Amino acid sequence: MNVPADLKYTKDHEWIRIENNIATIGITDFAQGELGDIVFVDINTVGKALNHGDIFGTVEAVKTVSDLFLPVNGTVLEINPGLDAAPEVVNSDPYGAGWMVKVEMSNDDASGLMNADEYSALIG
């Protein structure tokens, strides 16, 4: 299982990369594996200020739909434009081209996030 050490993680299986006050967010390798073949990503929250734990979109796989939860407080700045035409990139490259949103954090409180070791322990 791929769990990059330079990212933070949530119990809901999102990953987050924080650079200054911009957070890039996606779902983990574990999550995409559990979901199976991803066929659609629905995110329409650009420009919206959301709180930690709010749903920022959904990801649809062949057999299920799963909510996406924001791991920090902030405003959604950008949605990955490539996901409309190729949602399957979330399966093939979840930590790279499969990122989902960029968020301007409204505060720097990322204290509830797990590091790679803690997330690895969570998923076993």
Secondary structure, 3 states (H helix, E strand, C coil): CCCCCCCEECCCCEEEEEECCEEEEEECHHHHHHHCCEEEEECCCCCCEECCCCEEEEEEECCCEEEEECCCCEEEEEECHHHCCCCCHHHHCCCCCCCCEEEEECCCCCCCCECHHHHHHHHC
